[in-house]
Every structure is written in structure tokens, then in C-alpha cells.
Amino acid sequence: MAQVLEFKLPDLGEGLTEAEIVRWLVNVGDVVAIDQPVVEVETAKAMVEVPCPYGGVVTARFGEEGTELPVGAPLLTVAVGESAAPASGAPASAAAPKAEAKDAESSEYSGNVLVGYGTAGPAARRRRVRRESPAAPAAPAAAPVAVVPAVVDGPVPVISPLVRKVAREKGLDLRALRGSGPDGLILRADVERAVREAEAPAAVPAAQQAAPAAYAAPATSVTAVGERSAMGAPPAEGWERVPLRGVRGAVAAKLSRSRTEIPDATTWVDADATELMAARAAMNAVGAPKISVLALLARICAAGLARFPELNSTVDTEAKEIVRLPSVHLGFAAQTDRGLVVPVVRDAHTRSAESLTAEFARLTESARQGTLTPADLTGGTFTLNNYGVFGVDGSTPIINHPEAAMLGVGRIVPKPWVHQGELAVRQVVQLSLTFDHRVCDGGTAGGFLRYVADCVENPAVLLRTL
């Protein structure tokens, strides 16, 4: 008689309390092996494949792609036991995982998934069988690390699937490790340390061979280090490899695509922001909600884009057309603990300075808490980047693909400035505009930037368009 077991979303570690289902890797009716990844989820920090600690037939899935589930919520149910195979369908496909389970014995028990899950027997791993197939030979760098196991009975104390993944890729038997966490919990640092210790003997001869060349010709030492880096064999000490994934990976992909596809150019100008700061002080003196400098700059940008609509556009490369957009959805760069994000203020051209201030505050707080929705991060038509908060004056911003332009704003600081024919100390800011040269020429970009600078220097200019 088959037994139906429920697999719940495990604690993925590092204090995470929920995850979003990105992609299901199995369907109802599929036969799964123990520790086979069944779903890909996104947490606030990374994308993770979650393995199931049970082997059998998937009988139900809970949650559609895009659904956010708390830790402990049901993910799926699996029918296990001799009669777990579906009564109808393809019996051969159901028998294949059983054959693989006999031929490919896992080096770790299913207890590796999560403390409390697992069986007392070794697990089969369909993914490992694929890697050992002649059709997909493993790369030399993925050769298993030789570790003498000290077999431990019962479930291995591992919580994070990320730890299991690193160990599996390195061919490391987790039963041979002694965890440094609470109650012997195996942490990622334990796995990485074991890998370094196992690889250290192989790295020493290479270092010894490179040493004479370094003494004989110091210039070649740089080449030697570069070659070792390219081959993925850094020294055992002092080097750190940070996975390019999660928010950092998304930012890298976005910016790389922008640099690859967009022929951008940058122009900049210094502006006297004294009058703008005085106008803001007057607005904030009446007791109403405070107006931010970013909100005033956003209002100026919206007015400028109405005069120069070429910059509020995108390029349809397939149709070979420039698409001018009727609404201004203003993105702004926000630095968070997880990396750079660009929330979007919808219909910025219809908002007042007060409304813009409130929306900037709301989105910034959501960004810091990691609660921004996909709708908050997509659909921008123009971006405002206030890098002055980092204490710098200038920059050449990278366009937020597929937009056509980005305005960068440096810090506002007292500087000597010629005002009304006399040298005076004024509040000066540097403005820079990076634009897609496909949508316009330098005259249009310069005209927009000059208009923004004029409004900063004399806010009364803005009244003509309100």
C-alpha cells in the first residue's frame, strides 16, 4: 500500500522566512528520486533548487509559479511504497528511476535536505547519473575531491540546500565532515574548508614550479597569476570567489546587455543649485510634508521629457523602430544591502512634488526591506540616478536597458562661482546625461540637459510648463 508523504518548504537558512516559486521542475504524475530537485524558488538573496527527500510519484503540487510561500507551507505530496507507480501511463519510464537508484548510489542520505527529513538508506540521484553519461562528459575542474569518509549513521545535519549543492559539485561526502554550527550543523564554510584542504596538495607543486620564474623575471609573475586565475586555480589563501547570482547576477546581466546593445554617449554640465535649494527651503517652511530634492529633480525631468520626447523612448531592434512613449514612468537607483535596484514611479509626469516625495519614500523603504514587487521594478521609461548620496560629484551612468537615457546627479556642495559678475560661494551640482545615440543626436541631449540645468539654477523657468 502506497503512503502519501507531504514535503513542506524547508528552512533555506540565513533567517529567510519565505520564498517565491519560480519554476516547477516536476509535474503531477512524475516519478522522482530521493534528493531530486523538484522546484526552483527565489528568496531575498538567491535562486535555489529545492530537492525532495522522498522518492515516489508526485500526487499534488501546492502553489503556481510566482506564488510566495512561507517556510513550512506544503510544496508537494509524494506517494511512496511498492504500489506508488501510476496504474496507467508509461511503465518503462517509472521503472527507469528504480534502475538508476540501484546503479547510482548517492554519497549522502536524504537527511541532507533538512534536519527531520530523510530515510536510513542511501539515496539515488538522477542528476549524478546524467553527469556520468558518455554524452555529457564532466569537465576536469569538476573531478571529485578525494576525501576519506568517516561514515556517520543517521541523517547528516545539513539545513541549507546550497551547502548540499556545493558538496555535490565537488564530490564531497558530507558524512565525512564535522560541522562547526550549533549541534554539529554543517555550514557552507565547513564544506569550503574541506575542499580547500583536499585541493591544497595539488596546488603546492604548481606554486613551486612558478616560483623560480617569478624570481628570474618579475614581469612574468603577473602573467603566471593571470593564467592561474583564468584556469580557475587561485592560491589556497587570500582569494575569494563570490557567486554572481541573485540580485548581483541580475544587475550584471542587465548592465552587460546595455553596454552590448546601446551605443551610449554622455554629456555633463555644472549648475548653480542655490536658488533650487532656497525654493525647497521655502516649500518646507510652511509646515506641510517635506519635499525632497529628488522629487524636485524628478519634476524637472518630467517637464524636460515633455520638451524632448526623443529621450522618453525605446528602440525596437526587431522592427527597426524608435518607439516614443506617451507616459513618463521614472525609475530611480536605490542601493540596498542586496545590491542595486531601480524602483519605478508610475506616471511621474502627472504627479506633484509632494506626491513624488511620498512615492520615492515608499519605494525606497520597500527596497530596503526587500518587499518590492515585480511591478515596482519594471516598465521604466527614464531613470534618475542620484549618486551624490555617495559623496561624489560626477559619473558616466550606464543606461537601464531598454530605456534611452539616464540623468545622473552629483552632490550639491559649496563652491566658488561667478554670480552676477562677482565671485561668490554657491551651491553647485554636476549633472550628467547618458543617452542612446540611436534615438537622438547630441543637440537633443544637450538641449534636454541645458533645460534641466536652467530649471535648477532658476526654478521659475519650470513655472512656464506647470
C-alpha positions in Angstrom: 0.0 0.0 0.0 1.5 3.4 -1.0 2.0 6.0 1.6 1.4 9.7 0.7 4.0 12.0 2.3 3.9 15.8 2.4 7.0 17.8 1.6 7.0 21.2 3.1 9.1 24.2 2.1 12.3 23.8 4.2 14.2 26.4 6.1 16.6 27.5 3.5 18.9 29.1 6.1 20.2 32.6 6.9 17.0 33.6 8.6 14.8 33.5 5.4 11.1 33.1 6.1 9.6 32.8 2.7 10.4 32.0 -1.0 8.7 32.6 -4.3 8.1 29.7 -6.7 10.0 30.5 -9.9 9.7 27.2 -11.8 8.4 23.7 -11.1 10.8 21.0 -12.2 8.3 18.2 -11.9 4.7 17.6 -12.8 1.9 15.7 -11.1 2.4 12.0 -12.0 6.2 12.3 -12.4 8.4 9.7 -10.7 11.0 11.4 -8.6 14.1 10.0 -6.9 15.3 10.9 -3.4 17.0 14.2 -3.3 16.0 15.1 -6.8 15.4 18.9 -7.3 11.6 19.4 -7.7 11.2 23.2 -7.7 13.2 26.3 -8.2 12.5 29.1 -5.7 13.7 32.7 -5.3 14.5 34.0 -1.9 15.5 37.5 -0.9 19.1 36.5 -1.6 19.4 33.9 -4.3 17.7 31.4 -6.6 17.7 27.9 -5.1 16.7 24.4 -6.4 14.9 22.6 -3.6 15.4 18.8 -3.5 12.7 16.4 -2.3 13.7 14.0 0.5 11.2 11.3 -0.7 11.2 9.0 -3.8 8.0 8.1 -5.4 5.2 9.6 -7.6 4.2 13.2 -7.3 0.5 13.3 -6.5 -0.1 17.1 -5.9 1.7 20.5 -6.2 0.8 23.4 -4.0 1.2 26.9 -5.5 1.6 28.2 -9.0 4.7 29.8 -10.4 5.0 33.3 -9.0 3.4 32.3 -5.7 5.2 33.2 -2.5 5.1 30.6 0.2 6.2 30.8 3.9 8.7 28.3 5.3 6.8 25.3 6.4 4.0 25.6 3.8 3.3 22.4 1.8 5.2 22.2 -1.5 4.0 18.9 -2.9 2.9 15.3 -1.9 4.7 12.1 -2.9 3.3 8.6 -2.9 6.0 6.2 -1.7 6.0 2.5 -1.5 5.8 -0.6 -3.8 2.5 0.4 -5.3 3.4 4.1 -5.8 3.9 3.7 -9.5 1.0 5.1 -11.5 -1.5 2.5 -12.7 -1.7 3.9 -16.2 0.9 5.7 -18.3 4.4 4.5 -19.3 5.6 1.8 -17.0 9.1 1.9 -18.6 9.6 5.5 -17.5 8.6 4.6 -14.0 11.0 1.7 -13.9 13.9 3.8 -15.1 14.4 5.8 -11.9 14.3 2.5 -9.9 17.1 1.1 -12.1 19.1 4.2 -11.7 18.6 4.0 -7.9 20.2 0.6 -7.9 23.1 1.6 -10.3 23.9 5.1 -8.9 24.1 5.1 -5.2 24.1 8.5 -3.6 27.1 9.5 -1.4 24.7 11.2 1.1 21.4 10.3 2.8 18.3 12.2 2.2 18.7 13.6 5.6 21.0 16.1 4.0 18.0 18.1 2.7 16.7 19.2 6.0 17.1 18.0 9.6 14.0 15.9 10.3 13.5 14.7 6.7 15.1 11.6 5.3 15.4 7.8 5.4 18.1 5.5 6.8 19.2 4.3 3.3 21.4 5.8 0.7 19.7 7.9 -2.0 19.7 7.8 -5.8 20.5 10.9 -7.7 19.2 11.2 -11.3 21.3 14.3 -11.9 24.6 12.5 -11.0 23.8 9.7 -13.5 23.4 12.3 -16.2 26.8 13.8 -15.5 28.4 10.4 -15.7 26.8 9.7 -19.1 29.2 9.5 -22.1 27.1 12.1 -23.9 27.9 14.7 -21.3 31.5 14.2 -20.0 32.4 16.0 -16.9 34.9 18.9 -17.1 38.3 18.3 -15.5 37.6 21.0 -12.9 34.6 19.1 -11.7 36.6 16.0 -10.8 35.6 14.6 -7.4 37.6 15.7 -4.4 39.2 12.8 -2.7 38.0 12.7 0.9 38.3 9.7 3.2 34.9 9.4 4.7 34.2 8.8 8.3 30.7 7.4 7.9 28.2 8.7 10.4 25.0 6.8 11.0 21.6 8.5 10.6 20.7 11.8 8.9 23.5 14.3 8.2 23.0 17.6 10.0 22.6 19.9 7.0 19.9 22.5 6.6 20.8 24.6 3.6 20.4 23.1 0.1 23.2 25.4 -1.0 25.6 23.5 1.2 24.4 20.2 -0.3 24.8 21.6 -3.8 28.4 22.8 -3.2 29.3 19.4 -1.7 27.7 17.5 -4.6 29.5 19.6 -7.2 32.8 18.9 -5.5 32.1 15.2 -4.9 32.4 15.7 -1.2 30.8 13.2 1.2 29.1 15.2 3.9 29.2 12.3 6.3 32.9 12.8 6.5 32.6 16.3 7.9 32.2 17.6 11.4 30.0 20.7 11.4 31.0 23.8 13.3 27.5 25.1 13.7 25.1 24.5 16.6 24.7 20.8 17.5 27.3 19.9 14.8 25.3 21.6 12.0 27.4 21.6 8.7 27.8 25.1 7.3 29.0 26.2 3.9 32.3 27.3 5.5 32.9 23.7 6.6 32.4 22.4 3.1 34.6 25.1 1.5 37.3 24.5 4.1 37.3 20.7 3.4 37.5 21.4 -0.4 40.5 23.7 0.1 42.3 21.2 2.3 41.7 18.4 -0.3 42.9 20.6 -3.2 45.9 22.1 -1.3 48.4 19.2 -2.1 47.7 19.6 -5.8 48.1 23.3 -5.7 51.5 23.3 -4.0 53.6 21.8 -6.9 52.1 24.4 -9.3 53.1 27.2 -6.9 56.6 25.7 -6.5 57.1 25.5 -10.3 56.0 29.1 -10.8 58.3 30.3 -8.0 61.7 30.2 -10.0 60.1 32.0 -12.9 58.9 34.7 -10.6 62.4 35.2 -9.2 64.1 35.1 -12.5 61.8 37.6 -14.3 59.4 39.5 -12.1 57.4 40.7 -15.1 56.3 37.1 -15.8 54.8 36.7 -12.3 51.9 38.8 -13.4 51.3 36.6 -16.4 51.6 33.5 -14.2 49.0 34.8 -11.8 46.7 35.8 -14.6 47.0 32.3 -16.2 46.2 30.6 -12.9 43.2 32.8 -12.5 41.9 32.1 -16.0 42.2 28.3 -15.3 40.2 28.7 -12.1 43.0 27.6 -9.8 43.7 30.5 -7.4 46.0 30.2 -4.4 44.6 28.4 -1.4 44.9 31.5 0.7 43.8 35.1 0.2 41.5 34.7 -2.8 37.7 34.7 -2.6 35.2 33.7 -5.2 31.8 35.3 -4.9 29.0 33.6 -7.0 27.5 36.0 -9.5 23.8 35.3 -8.8 20.7 36.7 -7.2 20.4 40.4 -7.3 24.1 40.9 -8.2 23.7 38.5 -11.1 20.6 40.2 -12.4 22.3 43.6 -12.2 25.3 42.2 -14.0 23.2 40.8 -16.8 21.2 44.0 -17.2 24.2 46.3 -17.4 26.2 44.0 -19.7 23.3 43.9 -22.1 23.1 47.7 -22.0 26.7 48.1 -22.8 26.5 45.5 -25.6 23.4 46.8 -27.3 23.2 50.5 -26.7 25.7 53.0 -28.4 25.6 55.4 -25.5 27.2 58.8 -25.0 27.5 61.1 -22.0 27.3 64.8 -21.7 27.5 66.8 -18.5 27.3 70.4 -17.0 27.8 72.1 -13.7 24.8 74.1 -12.4 24.3 76.6 -9.6 21.6 74.9 -7.4 21.5 77.8 -4.8 18.1 79.0 -6.0 16.6 75.5 -6.1 17.7 74.8 -2.5 16.3 78.1 -1.4 13.0 77.3 -3.1 12.9 73.9 -1.4 13.6 75.5 2.0 10.6 77.9 1.4 8.4 75.0 0.5 9.3 73.1 3.6 8.8 76.1 5.9 5.0 76.1 5.6 4.5 73.0 7.8 3.3 70.7 5.0 5.1 67.4 4.3 8.7 67.9 3.4 9.7 68.0 -0.2 12.8 66.1 -1.2 15.5 67.3 -3.6 15.0 64.1 -5.6 11.3 65.0 -6.1 12.1 68.4 -7.4 14.6 66.9 -9.9 12.1 64.4 -10.9 9.5 67.1 -11.6 12.2 69.0 -13.7 13.0 65.8 -15.6 9.3 65.2 -16.4 9.0 68.7 -17.8 12.2 68.3 -19.8 11.0 65.0 -21.3 7.8 66.8 -22.5 10.0 69.2 -24.4 12.4 66.4 -25.7 10.3 63.3 -26.1 13.1 61.5 -28.0 14.7 60.7 -24.7 11.5 59.0 -23.3 11.6 56.2 -25.8 13.0 52.8 -26.5 14.4 51.0 -29.6 12.6 48.0 -31.1 15.5 46.3 -32.7 13.4 43.6 -34.4 11.1 46.1 -36.1 14.0 48.7 -36.5 11.8 51.4 -35.0 12.1 54.0 -32.3 9.1 53.8 -30.0 8.3 57.1 -28.3 6.3 56.6 -25.1 3.4 58.8 -24.0 3.9 58.4 -20.2 6.9 59.0 -18.0 7.5 56.1 -15.7 10.5 57.3 -13.8 13.0 54.9 -12.3 15.5 55.8 -9.6 18.5 54.0 -8.5 18.4 52.7 -4.9 21.3 51.0 -3.2 20.3 48.2 -0.8 22.1 45.6 1.2 21.2 43.1 -1.5 22.5 45.3 -4.3 21.3 47.9 -6.7 17.6 48.0 -7.6 15.7 50.5 -9.7 12.1 51.0 -8.5 9.7 52.8 -10.9 7.4 55.7 -10.1 4.4 55.3 -12.4 3.1 58.4 -14.3 5.7 60.7 -12.8 4.6 63.4 -15.3 1.2 63.7 -13.6 2.5 63.9 -10.0 3.1 66.9 -7.8 6.3 67.4 -5.8 4.5 66.2 -2.7 3.2 63.0 -4.5 6.7 62.3 -5.9 8.3 62.7 -2.4 5.8 60.2 -0.9 6.2 57.7 -3.6 10.0 57.9 -3.5 9.9 57.3 0.3 7.5 54.3 -0.1 9.5 52.6 -2.8 12.9 53.2 -1.1 11.6 51.7 2.2 10.2 48.7 0.3 13.6 48.3 -1.5 15.4 48.2 1.8 13.1 45.7 3.2 13.2 43.5 0.1 9.4 43.7 -0.5 9.4 45.3 -3.9 7.1 43.5 -6.3 8.0 42.8 -10.0 5.6 45.6 -11.0 7.6 48.0 -8.8 10.8 47.2 -10.7 9.6 47.0 -14.4 8.2 49.4 -17.0 10.5 52.3 -16.5 11.0 54.8 -19.4 13.7 57.1 -17.9 16.0 56.8 -14.9 17.2 59.4 -12.4 20.4 58.4 -10.6 21.3 60.4 -7.5 24.9 59.2 -6.9 25.5 62.4 -4.9 24.4 60.5 -1.8 27.7 58.6 -2.0 29.7 61.9 -1.7 30.8 62.0 -5.4 30.5 64.8 -8.0 30.4 63.0 -11.4 29.7 59.8 -13.1 29.0 58.3 -16.5 25.9 56.2 -15.7 25.0 53.1 -17.7 21.6 53.2 -19.3 18.9 51.0 -17.7 18.1 48.8 -20.7 15.8 49.1 -22.7 15.4 52.8 -21.8 17.1 55.5 -23.9 18.6 57.9 -21.3 19.6 58.4 -17.6 20.2 61.6 -15.7 23.0 61.5 -13.1 23.1 63.9 -10.2 26.2 64.5 -8.1 26.5 66.0 -4.6 25.4 69.6 -4.0 28.3 71.4 -2.3 29.6 75.0 -1.8 32.0 76.0 -4.5 33.4 79.3 -5.8 31.1 80.5 -8.6 30.8 83.7 -10.7 27.4 85.1 -9.8 26.1 88.3 -11.3 29.6 89.3 -12.3 31.2 88.6 -8.9 33.0 85.7 -7.4 30.8 84.1 -4.7 30.3 80.8 -2.8 27.3 79.0 -4.3 25.7 75.6 -4.0 27.0 73.7 -7.1 25.9 70.4 -8.6 27.2 68.4 -11.6 24.6 66.9 -13.9 25.4 64.2 -16.4 23.1 62.7 -19.1 23.9 59.4 -20.7 21.7 58.8 -23.8 21.2 56.2 -26.6 22.7 57.8 -29.7 20.3 55.8 -31.8 17.2 57.8 -30.6 18.7 61.3 -30.9 21.9 63.3 -31.6 23.9 65.5 -29.3 21.8 68.6 -30.0 18.7 67.0 -28.5 20.6 65.5 -25.5 22.4 68.8 -24.9 19.1 70.7 -25.1 17.5 68.5 -22.5 20.4 68.8 -20.1 20.6 72.5 -20.6 16.9 72.8 -19.8 17.3 70.8 -16.6 20.3 72.9 -15.6 18.3 76.1 -16.3 15.5 74.9 -14.0 18.0 74.0 -11.3 19.6 77.4 -11.5 16.3 79.3 -11.8 13.2 77.3 -10.7 10.9 79.9 -12.1 11.7 78.5 -15.6 9.7 75.5 -14.5 6.6 77.5 -13.9 6.1 78.0 -17.7 5.3 74.3 -18.1 3.1 73.8 -15.0 
